[in-house]
Structure formats: structure tokens, C-alpha cells
Amino acid sequence: MPQVGDLRAKMSSLLEALDKWLCRPITVMEVCGTHTVSIFRSGIRTMLPEGVRLLSGPGCPVCVTDQAEVDAMVRLAKRPGVVLATYGDMVRVPGSCGSLAEARASGAEVAVVSSAIQALALAGSIQDKEIVFAGIGFETTAPATAVLLREARSKNVKNLSVLSLHKLVPPVLRLLASDPMLNIDGFLLPGHVSTIIGTAPYAFLVEEYGKACAVAGFEPLDIMAGIVEIARQICEGRPAVRRLYGRVVRYEGNVKAQELLEEVFRPASVRWRGIGLVEASGLVLADDYSDFDAYSRFGITLEEVSPPAGCRCGDVLAGRITPPECPLFGRSCTPQFPVGPCMVSSEGSCSAYYRYSSKGVSPWGA
């Protein structure tokens, strides 16, 4: 285990390097919700010079789940003979007709699972009911849903279907990179997603938009090294996609997982909360797996739904505002009584701000 003094010395060295490479004010967006939480928990924001502005991007999968998708889950859970299975973070997210937690309290059957494959066990143990797995997440969790579907097809399971709400990161990055209002100089790219897709899918950020990019891990030193790398690229005028998380992320990514996704899913244009329709940014079931598609099995259609009055979660996700700029933040919207998903999820920007921003003191002694 590294000693605290050693870690502080390394952080101090990185801060000195940042001062060296900070030739002008820069805006960096951290894309992953885990990065956002780690940045707050470690006090990195309190250490950065004034010339570095951090934006939190749409990297929380629960948060970017559109209001209409939440409503579809709630409606499904309330149907007689249906058990809606999904991950725990999703249960408290409020829709326009309540949350899954509220539906469960009213008698709906909602099963919290920690992995997609558990839905297969549910289908085997409750054969007189329809098990619907709501698949949430980016490229990181989509392979687990793909494994579930492949197993269900091989075993000819009839009472299982999937409501695919999976989303893809590169298409939404294109949208953000092209937004002149955000004026993003560089992206701190997600480590978990990159373990699956590799670094090649980010090349357009450099080639088409001239953005500095670094794929970083989640420890404070990893994150700070990523910020320093982005500052260096900007100062030298040589943007690139640098892989700083080499112990986990390969250039080509996880090829087997990619092949599995290509077999089971196909890209589709889907809505992101607060961002809107993003072309080819979602995953829907491929034709060979259409028998397991909950949308067609239950006749589900998604209609655009207005967010709760006053909630600016969408603007937070798009990097347009910080959580404290939302009029509900810390008032009518808290982790105990959340109005929007950004306050519900453990990876949500609003939740991270609420839990950590009041601390105001860096534990690094920097």
C-alpha cells in the first residue's frame, strides 16, 4: 500500500505539471459518473487552479434514462402477471407517474437484481409470470444483457423479455463536442466504457473537432494525470486520444464483447434525458432476438414527456449548468427526497455535489 505521504508527493508533482502546461483557461468535461464522484470525494476540484473548469457530462446511465423510459418501466411493473427486474439505482428514479419503488409499494412486482443473468433465474422460478428485464447502462453493462439474451434463446425461455434502454457513449460525445455553447476543450474519457470499446471510437473527437482526450482510471492520481495530459495537449496544440489507463484499457478494447453486442443488438436513435434525440446512440434487439423484445411483446411506445416543474437535471447532464444552479437543488430535491435522477443515483452529479461539495477541504494537503 502506498503511504499517504507518497500519494501527496505525487499529487503535488502533478499539480506542478498542470501549472506548467496550463497556457490558457481550459474547459474539461469528465464523461463518467464514477469520475465525477471520485473528483468530489478526493477534493480534486478544490486543488485545481482557476484556469481549469470541470464540467460533469452525461456519464450516469440512470440519470440519462429518459422520462418516457422510466414511465414505460412503471407501466410494465403495474401490469398483472408481469415482474419487472432491473438494477437497484433505477428503482427510486421518479417518472411522471411515480417511481418503481412507489409502484412496488402499491402492489406491483419489482425485482432488484445485481446482474442481468439473475433475470433468467427469475424466469425459471416464476414460470407463470412474464419476467421483463429493463437493461440500463452504457457499453459496460450491455454485454451482460447480451449474455442473458443468448442464454434465454439457447434454453428456449418463453416468459422472459428485455426492455433495452442501453445507450452508447461516442454518439453523445459527438453532440457535445459540436455544441458551441459548451466550448469544451478536452474530454476525460470513461475508463469502464473504454475497456469494452477501446480507444479507436474516440478518434473523431480529435480528427473532426480538435479536442484533447485522455482515458483515465478512477483513482485521484489517475484523474489528475488525465487533466494534466489534456492541458499538455492543448498547450502544445497537438490533440490526441491518450490511453492512461493501460493496465485495464486496450486500444482495441474487448473484441469478444464487441462481437457479442453486434450479434444481439443493433444501433438506434434514442432520447437522452435533457439532451434529446441522439442518432444511433441506443441499442435495440437485433432481428434474431426480436422474440425477446419487450417493446413489441407488450406494445410499448415511448412518447416525449416533460420533466418535473423546475427540475433542470437535463441541463446538468448536458453540462449547461452545475447542480447548485438548479432552483430545486438542496431545497425540494435532496437524496432523501429526489425530484430528478441526478439526485437519485450514486453516480449522479447532483448527488455528488450534495454529498461532497460542502466539505471544501482537500484531504491531500495541497
Order of alpha helices (4+ residues) and beta strands (2+ residues): alpha-beta-alpha-alpha-beta-alpha-alpha-beta-alpha-beta-alpha-beta-alpha-beta-alpha-beta-alpha-alpha-beta-alpha-beta-alpha-beta-beta-alpha-alpha-alpha-alpha
